[in-house]
């Protein structure tokens, strides 16, 4: 759903509990476990990072009883296919001194030693 290639997912609680690792075999023991086994409940936040794409998500887990039949979860919010490409910024700028802060080269005529 999130178009991640090699995600690392951890509980965003400051303890660093890793649920999914991009390192092969590191978290295979977690595959059969339920979210509740990790203390994940309504309101828990997960942090998902995909280093290969420089892509990070914060996921808020919300419990709901009103899902359609045979639907296990629902993603609500902006997923990558809904976001679309970012508008490109102008590529050419007139920069006279290597900086775009508006500073101009010095024109002082004082004695220099």
C-alpha positions in Angstrom: 0.0 0.0 0.0 2.9 2.4 0.7 5.2 1.5 -2.2 8.1 0.8 0.0 11.0 -1.3 -1.3 13.0 -2.2 1.8 11.1 -0.9 4.9 12.2 -0.8 8.5 9.2 -0.4 10.8 9.4 0.3 14.5 7.0 1.4 17.3 7.4 5.1 17.7 7.6 4.9 21.5 11.3 5.7 22.0 12.2 2.1 22.8 13.1 1.2 19.2 11.1 -2.0 19.0 11.6 -3.2 15.4 8.6 -5.0 13.8 9.9 -5.3 10.3 13.5 -5.0 9.2 15.0 -4.6 5.8 17.8 -7.0 6.9 16.8 -10.4 5.6 15.8 -12.8 8.4 16.2 -10.3 11.2 12.5 -10.1 12.1 11.0 -13.3 10.5 9.9 -14.4 14.0 7.5 -11.5 14.0 5.6 -12.6 10.9 3.1 -14.8 12.8 2.6 -12.4 15.6 -0.4 -10.0 16.0 0.0 -6.3 16.5 -1.4 -6.7 20.0 1.5 -9.0 20.9 3.7 -6.0 20.7 1.4 -3.8 22.7 0.1 -2.0 19.6 -3.4 -0.7 20.3 -5.7 2.1 19.1 -3.6 5.3 18.9 -0.2 3.7 18.7 2.2 5.3 16.2 4.6 3.4 13.9 7.5 4.8 12.1 8.3 3.2 8.7 11.6 4.1 6.9 12.7 3.1 3.5 16.4 4.0 3.3 16.6 3.1 -0.4 14.0 5.7 -1.3 14.8 8.3 1.4 11.1 7.8 2.4 9.7 8.0 6.0 6.1 7.6 7.2 4.5 8.0 10.5 1.5 5.6 10.8 -1.3 6.1 13.3 -3.0 2.9 14.1 -6.7 3.4 14.7 -9.0 0.5 15.7 -12.3 0.2 13.8 -15.2 -2.2 13.8 -16.9 -0.9 10.6 -14.7 -2.4 7.9 -16.3 -4.3 5.0 -16.4 -8.1 5.0 -13.0 -9.7 4.4 -11.2 -6.3 4.7 -8.4 -6.5 7.3 -7.3 -2.9 7.3 -7.8 0.4 5.5 -5.3 3.1 4.6 -6.6 6.6 5.1 -4.6 9.6 4.1 -2.2 10.5 1.3 -0.5 7.4 -0.1 2.2 7.7 -2.8 -0.2 7.1 -5.7 -2.5 9.9 -4.4 0.3 12.4 -3.9 1.8 12.4 -7.4 5.0 14.0 -8.5 6.3 17.2 -6.8 6.2 20.3 -9.0 9.6 21.1 -10.2 11.4 24.2 -9.0 12.9 26.7 -11.4 16.3 25.5 -12.4 17.9 28.8 -13.5 18.6 31.6 -11.1 20.6 34.7 -11.5 23.3 34.4 -8.8 26.1 36.9 -9.1 28.3 35.9 -6.2 27.6 32.2 -5.7 24.9 33.0 -3.1 21.2 33.5 -3.6 20.8 35.6 -0.4 20.8 38.9 -2.3 24.3 40.0 -1.1 26.4 41.9 -3.6 30.2 42.0 -4.0 32.1 44.7 -2.0 32.8 47.9 -3.8 34.8 49.6 -1.1 37.8 51.6 -2.1 39.6 51.7 1.3 43.3 51.0 1.7 44.0 47.3 1.8 47.3 46.0 3.2 
